[in-house]
Structure formats: structure tokens, C-alpha cells
Amino acid sequence: MKCPFCGYEESKVVDSRPTDENTRIRRRRECISCAKRFTTYEIIEETPIIVVKKDNSRQIFDRNKLRNGLLKACEKRPVPLEVIERAVTEIEFKLQNSLEREVSSMYIGELVMDALREIDDVAYIRFASVYKQFQDLDSFRDELKKIAKK
């Protein structure tokens, strides 16, 4: 870390503590050359995830949009909010830990369907009916048969 006073490129950390709800670390440093002290802040660099839509348009991943989709599917169902939040966190974690910076909306939809399949069958069918765009009663019935086999 370059000293702001003399420009020397080496310093030692004198004190370190978390700030802002553990999203940053405040470091108090001392220059090895001039012995003056200065403060630096360290943050995690997050690369945004870009969602590629069906029409090839792109937008930044929005956790709230994901949560709202799950809430809508689980509306009037006995699903606690904590379960939905956990599912949102798990899906976001999978996306963040993938090596891809661009993911298709189809892939996110599959992750949501997998999560809902474990949470609530009715919520799963609600989401699947919109996501898979059922055109007729037969496609809807086929999806119900898949769930019944489970």
C-alpha cells in the first residue's frame, strides 16, 4: 500500500476492524519509511451477474425480482418467509459461485423450479405453468403426472 505522505510502497498494519455490518474492513497502517499513519478500507469486489433474457436482451441480476417470483408462486400457501429467503439465497449463491458472468433466464428458471419442487407442489405448478407457458390442458396434466410420480 503506497503511503499518501511520502509515496513509499510498504506499510504495516497496526489495527484492523470490521465496519458497516462486516462488509468492509478498516485498516490502520503505518508507513515503514516515514512512520506516519493512514487508514485504508478493504471491500469485497463483486462482479455483477448479467441475465440473458429470451430475446437476448441483458439486465443485471436482481435478487428482489427473484424473491418476488417465489413469493407470487407461494402466495396463499403455507410456506414460511424464511424458507423463501433461504431458497433465494441458495439460488443467488449458485449463480455467484458459477464461473459464468452471464447466465440465461432459462437457467435461473430451472433453479427456481428445482427449489419450488422441494418447497411446495402447488407453488411449483403455479410457477411451471407460467415459466413453461402451458398451451393446453394436456401439457398441464403431464406436469402434474411428473409430480404425482414423485
Order of alpha helices (4+ residues) and beta strands (2+ residues): beta-beta-beta-beta-beta-alpha-alpha-beta-alpha-alpha-alpha
